[in-house]
Amino acid sequence: MKAGGFILASKRLIGIDLGGTTTKFAFIDEDGNILTKWSIPTDISDSGSQIVPNMIKSIADQMRREDYNTNDFIGIGMGTPGAVDREKGTVVGAFNLGWDQVQQVGPTITEGLGLPIAIDNDANSAALGEYWKGAGDKADDVVFVTLGTGVGGGVVTNGKLVHGINNGAGEIGHICVQKNGFLCTCGKRGCLEQYASATGVVKVAKSLAKRFTGKSRIKELIDGHEDLTSKMVFFLADNGDILANQIVNEVCSYLGLALSHVGNTLNPENIIIGGGVSNAGNTLLQPTTRYFQENAFKSVRDSTKLKLAQLGNDAGVIGAASLALKFKNDNAL
Amino acid sequence: MKAGGFILASKRLIGIDLGGTTTKFAFIDEDGNILTKWSIPTDISDSGSQIVPNMIKSIADQMRREDYNTNDFIGIGMGTPGAVDREKGTVVGAFNLGWDQVQQVGPTITEGLGLPIAIDNDANSAALGEYWKGAGDKADDVVFVTLGTGVGGGVVTNGKLVHGINNGAGEIGHICVQKNGFLCTCGKRGCLEQYASATGVVKVAKSLAKRFTGKSRIKELIDGHEDLTSKMVFFLADNGDILANQIVNEVCSYLGLALSHVGNTLNPENIIIGGGVSNAGNTLLQPTTRYFQENAFKSVRDSTKLKLAQLGNDAGVIGAASLALKFKNDNAL
C-alpha cells in the first residue's frame, strides 16, 4: 500500500489464547505467520481479577520492546474458556479462571490498549487456527475436535465459524456414543468425552482391565493403584501390550462413530483431531479412521478426510488473531 | 422500481420439484409466495428421456396461458433426486427417474426457455423452502430432516445451504443409531433410515411384534400377512394400541438420538421434521423431542427447537425457486 510516496508495511494482528495455567500471546501478520510469541502464567487468584490487567501490561510491554504503537496493529483476537457474549465482549462461567461472574474483558482491553478486540471461545479459536494455517487447508468446510482434559470442537462451514443459536455448536464431546454409558460431568451418560478425553482413555482402561485375564503392564499399574495416563496407554499399545491395544481400539471406535455422525451431517473436507491425546499420532488416527469409514455414508466416506492437527499449541493464538481480521477495513489507512 | 414513468412489478421465480411420480411447478414472487402452482406426471419411460422436454413444454404452456414472457421472470430453480453437479447443471444417478447416465438438465432447460437455472438436490430444496417460508423462520441455522420412503436432510448454517465437499452434507438418514442394527440399502447397518422412514417404521413394527405377547391390532395384521403402513402404526398408537405405542416410542428414540447428534454438532435454532411420516404430528414430535432432550448437551437442549414442517408438498417448489434468487442481479432491469 502506498501513501505519500512511502511504502507502508501491512499491519499486524494480536492473538491471545487464555488458558487456566498459561496465557499465550502472539503478534501475527495478515497472512497468519507468527512474528513474535510469548506467554505468561495465568494468575487465577482473587477470582481471576488480575488476568485482564496482566494481559494488557504484557502486551503493552511487548509493544514497547519491539517499538510498536497501536497504529501498527489491526486489532486483537482472543480465545477464552467459558461462555462468550461476542457482541459485548464479556465472558462468564470460566470456572477454571475463577470467573463465575460476568467479566468485561473486551471493553477493558480496548480501553487499556486502544485497539478493537474480538473474543470467541477457545475451541472455536483453535478450530479457526487449524482452518487458516494448519490441517484445515482453508477448505470451505472443516470440523476440529480437540481431545484434552475434555473433548471440545469447532465447526467451519462455507468458510465461516458456526456458533449455533446458543453457542452450542461444536459440542462434539457430548455426542452420545454409548447408551447408558459412563456418567458425564454434564449429567448425561455415554458422552464421547467420557471415552476419548485424556481422563476418558484412563476410564476405558480401568473398565477393560477388570475383564482382562492376560498379562499386561496396564493391568499391573491399575491393580497396583499406580498412576496411569492416556499417554502411557498409547505408548504401551505401540509396544505390544494386548490390553493397551484393546483400550485404544475401544477409544477409537467411539471417536470414529461420533465423527461419522459429524461427517454424515456436514461432509466436511477435513475433520481435524487435536489436543493432548492426539499426540498419539497414527496409533490414534488409523483405527479412528477405520471406524469412521465403517459408519460414514458412502459419499462421505469417500471424501471426508480425518487428519491430525498441525499447529499444536499455536492453533489458539493464530485462530484468535484471525478473529481480528474483521477490523481490517475499519482500520484501513 | 420505476422506469420511463411506468411502475414495473417485481419479477417472478419458477420453482420445479422433480419427483419419481410427479413433477411439481410453481410461479413464485420474490417474497416466496406462490402465485400459480401445477403438476404433471413424471414420465420415466425410455430412461427418463421425456422428463426434461415435458418440463419445458409445461412451463412454456403455462407462461402462454398467463400471458407471460421470459422478461417477467428472474430465473428457474429446481430440486431433483440424484447427484447434482451444480456448476454444470447436470444430474446423474437418479435411478427412480431412469437417469443412470449424466443428464444435461440445466443447459437443456435454459436453451428451451431462455432463462437461467440453478439445480440442487430435492432434500436441500425442501430444506430451503422450510427455511425461507416455513418452520425455519429464516433463522441463521436450520436443519431439515425428511422422513419419507427414505430419510433425507438439508443443513443451513449462517443462512447458507451446506453441501459438503462431496455433496454428502445432510445425510442424516445414514447416521448410525444402532450398532449391528437393521441392514440398510447403503450397505451399512443401523442407519436411522431403517427405523424412521415409512418403511423403517414397518420394520420396527415387525421386529417388535415378534416379541409382543399381548393383544394388538398391529400384531393381528402382521400375523395375518396383511398390509401395514407407518400411517396405521401412528393411527393405532393414537387409539391406545399398546404395541403401536411401543413401536412409536422406539422409532422416536432413534430419531431423537440422531437429531441430538446433529444438535450437538450445530446447535441450530430449528430442526424441522417433514416428509410423509411427519404427518403423524405430535404423536411423533413429542416423544422425539423427549429423546432429543435426553441426549442433547445442556446449551443445545435449552435452545434448539424441534418443529414439524409447515409447507407440506410446497416446500420443494418454494425452496427450488429460492435457488433462482441468485440470478436477480444478473437480470436486473
Interface residues (C-beta under 8 A of the other chain):
Chain A: A139 D140 D141 V143 G153 V155 T157 N158 K160 V162 H163 G164 I165 N166 N167 G168 A169 G170 E171 I172 H174 I175 C176 C186 G187 K188 L257 A258 S260 H261 V262 G263 N264 T265 L266 N267 P268 E269 E294 N295 A296 F297 K298 S299 V300 D302 S303 T304
Chain B: A83 A139 D140 D141 V143 G153 V155 T157 N158 K160 V162 H163 G164 I165 N166 N167 G168 A169 G170 E171 I172 H174 I175 C176 C186 G187 K188 L257 A258 S260 H261 V262 G263 N264 T265 L266 N267 P268 E269 E294 N295 A296 F297 K298 S299 V300 D302 S303 T304
